[in-house]
């Protein structure tokens, strides 16, 4: 699997990222680093704890990372959740649970595609 095929699988925009980053190896480096990004787990914990401010911060970070890496599908769902959590209220809006499920689905799809890409690189050619 190529990095371009990985982007197709995860619903991303490789051409967009390739314009921002000067080489495919740099794109690859940051895509792999995404696997270590803690914003998704922080989002899940904050939502579980009912901490709207922390959930907003984590969703906003995930949205930004997704935008920078051209992960369009994840960007869309994380962006929708970010906007719902933006309102400075004490509690997390009821609609947030359904949006979190979309983010989880898109995050898992993204991580799965990246891991499949990495595994395909490890295979003898």
C-alpha positions as CSV (number, residue, x, y, z in Angstrom):
1,X,0.0,0.0,0.0
2,X,1.3,3.5,-0.8
3,X,0.8,6.5,1.3
4,X,-1.6,7.8,-1.4
5,X,-3.6,4.6,-1.1
6,X,-3.6,5.0,2.7
7,X,-5.1,8.4,2.3
8,X,-7.8,7.1,0.0
9,X,-8.7,4.4,2.6
10,X,-9.0,6.9,5.4
11,X,-10.9,9.4,3.5
12,X,-8.2,12.0,3.3
13,X,-6.7,14.5,0.8
14,X,-3.1,13.5,0.1
15,X,-2.7,16.1,-2.7
16,X,-3.7,18.9,-0.3
17,X,-1.1,17.8,2.3
18,X,1.6,17.2,-0.3
19,X,1.3,21.0,-1.2
20,X,2.0,21.9,2.4
21,X,4.7,19.5,3.2
22,X,7.7,19.4,0.9
23,X,8.2,15.6,0.6
24,X,6.3,12.3,0.8
25,X,8.7,11.2,3.5
26,X,7.7,14.2,5.7
27,X,4.0,13.4,5.1
28,X,4.7,9.8,6.1
29,X,6.6,11.0,9.2
30,X,3.7,13.1,10.5
31,X,1.1,10.5,9.6
32,X,3.0,7.9,11.7
33,X,3.3,10.5,14.5
34,X,-0.5,10.8,14.5
35,X,-0.7,7.3,16.1
36,X,0.9,8.8,19.2
37,X,-1.3,11.9,19.4
38,X,-3.3,11.8,22.7
39,X,-6.1,14.2,21.8
40,X,-8.5,11.4,20.9
41,X,-8.1,9.6,24.2
42,X,-8.2,12.9,26.0
43,X,-11.5,13.7,24.3
44,X,-13.0,10.3,25.3
45,X,-11.9,10.7,28.9
46,X,-13.2,14.3,29.1
47,X,-16.6,13.3,27.6
48,X,-16.8,10.4,30.0
49,X,-16.0,12.7,32.9
50,X,-18.5,15.3,31.7
51,X,-15.8,18.0,31.4
52,X,-17.0,20.1,28.5
53,X,-14.0,22.5,28.6
54,X,-11.5,19.7,28.3
55,X,-13.6,17.9,25.8
56,X,-13.7,21.0,23.7
57,X,-10.0,21.5,23.9
58,X,-9.3,17.9,22.9
59,X,-11.8,17.9,20.0
60,X,-10.4,21.2,18.8
61,X,-6.8,19.8,18.9
62,X,-8.0,16.6,17.0
63,X,-9.7,18.8,14.5
64,X,-6.5,20.9,13.9
65,X,-4.3,17.8,13.6
66,X,-6.8,16.3,11.1
67,X,-6.8,19.5,9.1
68,X,-3.1,19.7,9.0
69,X,-2.7,16.1,7.9
70,X,-5.6,16.2,5.4
71,X,-7.7,13.6,7.2
72,X,-10.9,15.0,5.8
73,X,-13.4,12.5,7.2
74,X,-12.0,12.8,10.7
75,X,-11.8,16.6,10.3
76,X,-15.5,16.8,9.5
77,X,-16.7,14.8,12.5
78,X,-14.2,16.3,14.9
79,X,-15.1,19.8,13.6
80,X,-18.8,19.2,14.2
81,X,-18.1,18.0,17.8
82,X,-15.8,20.9,18.4
83,X,-18.5,23.4,17.4
84,X,-21.1,21.7,19.6
85,X,-18.8,21.8,22.6
86,X,-17.7,25.4,21.9
87,X,-20.6,27.0,23.8
88,X,-19.4,27.8,27.3
89,X,-21.9,25.8,29.3
90,X,-21.4,23.8,32.5
91,X,-22.4,20.5,30.9
92,X,-21.8,18.6,27.7
93,X,-24.8,18.9,25.3
94,X,-26.9,15.8,24.9
95,X,-26.2,15.7,21.1
96,X,-22.5,15.3,21.8
97,X,-22.7,11.6,22.5
98,X,-23.9,10.9,18.9
99,X,-21.2,13.1,17.5
100,X,-18.6,11.4,19.6
101,X,-19.6,8.1,18.1
102,X,-19.0,9.5,14.6
103,X,-15.6,10.8,15.7
104,X,-14.8,7.4,17.2
105,X,-15.7,5.6,13.9
106,X,-13.7,8.1,11.8
107,X,-10.7,7.9,14.2
108,X,-10.7,4.1,14.1
109,X,-10.9,4.1,10.3
110,X,-8.0,6.5,10.2
111,X,-5.8,4.6,12.6
112,X,-6.7,1.3,10.9
113,X,-5.6,2.7,7.5
114,X,-2.4,4.0,8.9
115,X,-1.6,0.7,10.6
116,X,-2.4,-1.2,7.4
117,X,-0.1,1.1,5.5
118,X,2.7,0.5,8.0
119,X,2.2,-3.3,8.0
120,X,2.3,-3.3,4.2
121,X,5.7,-1.5,4.3
122,X,7.0,-4.3,6.6
123,X,6.2,-7.0,4.1
124,X,9.0,-8.3,1.9
125,X,8.6,-7.2,-1.6
